Amino acid sequence: MRKVSIVAVAVFVSFHATADDALMRAARETFKPIPSGIPTIKDNPVTAEKVELGKMLFFDPRLSSSEIISCNTCHNLGTGGVDAGPTSVGHGWQKGARRAPTVYNSVFNVAQFWDGRAPDLKAQAKGPVQASVEMNATPDHVMNTLNSMKEYVGMFNQAFPDDTPSVTFENFAKAIEAFEATLTTPAAPFDQYLNGAADALDDQQREGLRLFMEKGCASCHNGINIGGQDFVPFGVLEKPDTKLLPASDKGRFAVTKAATDEYVFRVAPLRNVAMRAPYFHSGQVWTLKEAVDVMSEVQLGAKLSEKENNAIVAFLNSLSGRLPKIEYPVLPTRTRETPSPSLGR
């Protein structure tokens, strides 16, 4: 009896070890760990001078017309790279139409914004500062503000030594892009798992990973950012409730004007997703459990059991990585030439 028991245990262990190896191989074919170091940006070499300048610009509210809204207002680095509400509140207490996407790991996305209208972070940086519902400024306001402070001018000269003048709206965007490229969150338990540490995920998380791939979630949520690489209709098999999919927001259609792009959105990247409720472009779902149920039903046509949902949520929690330590910068002091705040619309 003892020999049979030992053999049975050995077979059981061998079977599960083989299954775990197969799961890891499948995961490595579908996902990629966040690499160490700063990603390369096309046509914008990342330097320490650009990053430091970009960080100051990211936190400086004086670039907005009211001088109270900065990039960090809506992409708060202390709360997962997003703000607290369903949609952001901008100039004059206006509410935006969509949930703010996270700035963390955004460098890995195929394009920026929910509709992909910005091809890169540099183009994205130019948008909110000029949007009337967000920072409500102009390139001239930004340039006048920066040129009014000698410290900023000196930093631009150091960051862009070959440009005359160095303080331009293009370089403003390049500096922010360089800083945002450093906002990656490596070393999540799932990254450790992909790098060979099988015990980085517990049994429930590994089961959640298996379900995530078998149910079809990974057909859209894949790659380094576990999403962010494709544009997909919201409601492939079943149309979501109108509070989740407002009829007035047709997604990528506003960019391409193609009928096939109505209610198509960029696939949400799932890195650090447990840190940044509420969910979806409309920001109307406040728990991962509900979000998983919605996605399984409207995108996959599947009804998950309670156990399956809990396992997938456990896996999603394994995607939270190590946030970079950001020291809040001391910004240059304004001068008599610095534009005054404008609180009107």
Order of alpha helices (4+ residues) and beta strands (2+ residues): alpha-alpha-alpha-alpha-alpha-alpha-alpha-alpha-alpha-beta-alpha-beta-alpha-alpha
